[in-house]
Structure formats: C-alpha cells, structure tokens
C-alpha cells in the first residue's frame, strides 16, 4: 500500500520572490556534477506502538548519491539540479518489545528482519541570488520517494510502499576563499506539514584544482530528518554522518 502523505504545494508568492531576486544570475553557462559516499547512522523509531531502530539492530550504512546541475545566464529562467540519493538499511534482530507496522503486530521475542529503503530523487529549480566570493541560491525542490518499509518475522510480515512526491524549500550558501580553491558552505531542504516534517542539510568544505576541467574533493556532514505520521506510515527517523565526494565543473 502507498503512503498518503500529501502536503499542499508551496505558494506562488514564494516563487515570485525567487523571480524578483534573479537579477544576479550566473553570467557563464556551466555544468556541475558530483558523486559521494555517505557513512550514515540510522536512529529513531518506527511503527505504532513504536520500536527504536537500535532495537531492530540498525547500524551504520554506507549510502551513495549523485547529482548534476546546469547554470546559465538567463535571468528569469531557473537553474536546474537533479540529484539521486540511494539510502537503504537492512538489519535482523530478536526484539524485546512488541510493535506494530501498519496494523501488523510483531511480538516480543520474535526474530525480525527489517528492510528500509528511503531512496529519493530531487529536481531542484533555483536562482543565484548572489554569485561572487559569497554565493547564495534559493529555490524549490520536488522530491520523489521510491522505496519501502518492510518487516518480516517467522509468521507475519508487512510491507509499506513509500511512493510520494514532496515540495521543499531549497537554500544554499557558500564562501569562497579567493585564489585558493577552498570554499565552505551549507545546503538544505525543508518542509513541515501538519504533524509531518522532512528536512535535510549538508555542511561542507571543498577544494577545487585549477585546470581545464575543474576537479575537486568535498567533505562534510549530512543529516536527513523524516517525521511522518499518516494512516499507514508512522516514523521518526534520522540519518546522519560524514561524507566525501568528488566534484566536477565543466
């Protein structure tokens, strides 16, 4: 079955604000790309009554992400960034407490195998508000989750499809240290709707080698918070940990 988490669309006035601030768009067409590996710790709880991820046997997982962004000099047309995030966690444990997943009960003493796939794709439309030694981007992200929450025991099992779109507010700022190739920044998305909240952020530093095709290394800390309280999905999950990535500019 599918989650029915359906937040309302962000108001057109926010988009109008982005359009009005787009006068300082990038003056040079550019393509930015990257691929990263993220060592994430999964915490929180799932179900009603809930069970903690540590009780289910969750441990650190290595996840991956990939992105490409296209920037151009046209002031009223937003830049585009596409990013895919492969996020999954599998664990097996003998549980000490009873919990339910969408009405299916898993009793204390059962050996439960759980499989959580929270992978998603982001399509972000953004404007460069500032573009010099201090860079500021603002925009909107449409996120599409394509995953599931699964729990299996000897006599019962349950699977919830997580297949939903979400609009989020997007922001990014970056400080460039002139003539060094070094920079530091912050990037994130956020939405809150009724009792549900989805947010993510990355704090990072990077170094770009000066060449015909700029190549660099980026390292930082990423975190994703997912609080969903709907009819068939009740979860309060947080993934967080360090990451490292290769970045390119064409």
Residue pairs with C-beta under 8 A, 6 or more apart in sequence:
1 102
1 160
1 161
1 232
2 161
2 162
2 163
2 164
2 232
3 160
3 161
3 162
3 163
3 164
3 228
3 230
3 232
3 233
4 230
4 231
4 232
5 164
5 166
5 193
5 196
5 228
5 230
5 233
6 164
7 166
7 167
7 191
7 193
7 196
8 193
9 167
10 140
10 167
10 169
10 191
14 140
14 169
15 140
18 78
18 126
18 127
18 138
18 139
18 140
19 76
19 127
21 127
21 129
21 138
22 75
22 76
22 78
22 127
22 128
22 129
23 75
24 128
24 129
24 130
24 131
25 71
25 72
25 73
25 74
25 75
25 79
25 127
25 128
25 131
26 71
26 72
26 73
26 79
26 128
26 131
27 73
27 131
28 71
28 73
29 70
29 71
29 72
29 73
30 70
30 71
30 249
30 250
31 68
31 69
31 70
31 71
31 249
31 250
32 67
32 68
32 69
32 70
32 71
32 81
32 247
32 248
32 249
32 250
33 66
33 67
33 68
33 69
33 247
33 248
33 250
34 66
34 67
34 218
34 245
34 246
34 247
34 248
35 64
35 65
35 66
35 67
35 245
35 246
36 64
36 65
36 66
36 218
36 243
36 244
36 245
36 246
37 62
37 63
37 64
37 243
37 244
37 245
38 62
38 63
38 64
38 65
38 222
38 241
38 242
38 243
39 60
39 61
39 62
39 241
39 242
39 243
40 60
40 61
40 62
40 63
40 87
40 222
40 224
40 239
40 240
40 241
41 59
41 60
41 239
41 240
41 241
42 53
42 58
42 59
42 60
42 61
42 89
42 116
42 237
42 238
42 239
43 52
43 53
43 54
43 58
43 237
43 238
43 239
43 240
44 52
44 53
44 226
44 235
44 236
44 237
44 238
45 51
45 52
45 53
45 235
45 236
45 237
46 53
46 56
46 99
46 101
46 116
46 149
46 234
46 235
46 236
46 237
47 99
47 100
47 101
47 234
47 235
48 100
48 234
49 97
49 98
49 99
49 100
50 99
50 234
50 236
51 95
51 97
51 99
51 106
53 237
55 93
55 95
55 96
55 97
56 91
56 93
56 95
56 112
56 114
57 91
57 92
57 93
57 114
58 89
58 91
59 91
60 241
61 88
61 89
63 85
63 86
63 87
63 88
63 239
64 86
65 83
65 84
65 85
65 86
65 245
66 83
66 84
67 81
67 82
67 83
67 84
68 81
68 82
68 83
69 79
69 80
69 81
69 82
70 79
70 80
70 81
71 79
71 128
72 79
78 125
78 126
78 127
78 139
79 125
79 126
79 127
79 128
79 137
79 139
80 123
80 124
80 125
81 122
81 123
81 124
81 126
82 121
82 122
82 123
82 124
83 121
83 122
83 124
84 119
84 120
84 121
84 122
85 119
85 120
85 121
85 122
86 119
87 117
87 118
87 119
87 120
87 147
87 224
87 239
88 115
88 116
88 117
88 118
88 119
88 147
89 114
89 115
89 116
90 113
90 114
90 115
90 116
91 113
91 114
92 111
92 112
92 113
92 114
93 111
93 112
94 109
94 110
94 111
94 112
95 106
95 108
95 109
95 110
95 111
95 112
96 108
96 109
97 108
98 105
98 106
98 107
98 108
99 105
99 106
100 106
101 149
101 151
101 158
101 160
102 158
102 160
102 232
102 233
103 158
104 151
104 156
104 157
104 158
105 156
106 112
106 151
106 153
106 156
110 153
110 154
111 153
111 154
112 151
112 152
112 153
113 151
113 152
113 153
114 149
114 150
114 151
114 152
115 148
115 149
115 150
115 151
115 152
116 147
116 148
116 149
116 150
116 237
117 147
117 148
117 149
117 162
118 145
118 147
118 162
118 224
118 226
118 237
118 239
119 145
119 146
119 147
120 143
120 144
120 145
120 146
120 147
121 143
121 144
121 146
122 141
122 142
122 143
122 189
123 141
123 142
123 144
124 139
124 140
124 141
124 142
124 170
125 139
125 140
125 141
126 137
126 138
126 139
126 140
126 170
126 172
127 137
127 138
127 139
128 135
128 136
128 137
129 136
129 137
129 138
130 136
133 175
133 176
133 177
133 178
134 173
134 174
134 175
134 176
135 172
135 173
135 174
135 175
135 176
135 185
136 171
136 172
136 173
137 170
137 171
137 172
137 173
138 170
138 171
138 172
139 170
139 171
140 167
140 168
140 169
140 170
141 167
141 168
141 169
141 170
141 189
142 165
142 166
142 167
142 168
143 165
143 166
143 167
143 168
143 189
143 198
144 164
144 165
144 166
145 162
145 163
145 164
145 165
145 166
146 162
146 163
147 161
147 162
147 163
148 159
148 160
148 161
148 162
149 159
149 160
149 162
149 233
149 235
150 157
150 158
150 159
150 160
151 157
151 158
160 232
160 233
162 233
166 191
166 198
167 191
168 189
168 190
168 191
168 198
169 189
169 190
169 191
170 188
170 189
171 187
171 188
171 189
172 185
172 186
172 187
172 188
173 185
173 186
174 183
174 184
174 185
174 186
175 183
175 184
175 185
176 182
176 183
177 183
181 207
181 208
181 209
181 210
181 216
182 205
182 206
182 207
183 205
183 206
183 207
183 208
184 204
184 205
184 206
185 203
185 204
185 205
185 206
186 201
186 202
186 203
186 204
187 201
187 202
187 204
188 199
188 200
188 201
188 202
189 198
189 199
189 200
189 201
190 197
190 198
190 199
191 197
191 198
191 199
194 229
195 227
195 229
196 227
196 228
196 229
196 230
197 225
197 227
198 225
198 226
198 227
198 228
199 224
199 225
200 222
200 223
200 224
200 225
201 222
201 223
202 220
202 221
202 222
202 223
202 243
203 220
203 221
204 218
204 219
204 220
204 221
205 218
205 219
205 220
206 216
206 217
206 218
206 219
206 247
207 216
207 217
208 214
208 215
208 216
208 247
208 249
209 215
209 216
213 248
213 249
213 250
214 248
214 249
214 250
215 246
215 247
215 248
216 246
216 247
216 248
216 249
217 244
217 245
217 246
217 247
218 244
218 245
218 246
218 247
219 242
219 243
219 244
219 245
220 242
220 243
221 240
221 241
221 242
221 243
222 239
222 240
222 241
222 242
222 243
223 238
223 239
223 240
223 241
224 237
224 238
224 239
224 240
225 237
225 238
226 235
226 236
226 237
226 238
227 235
227 236
227 237
228 234
228 235
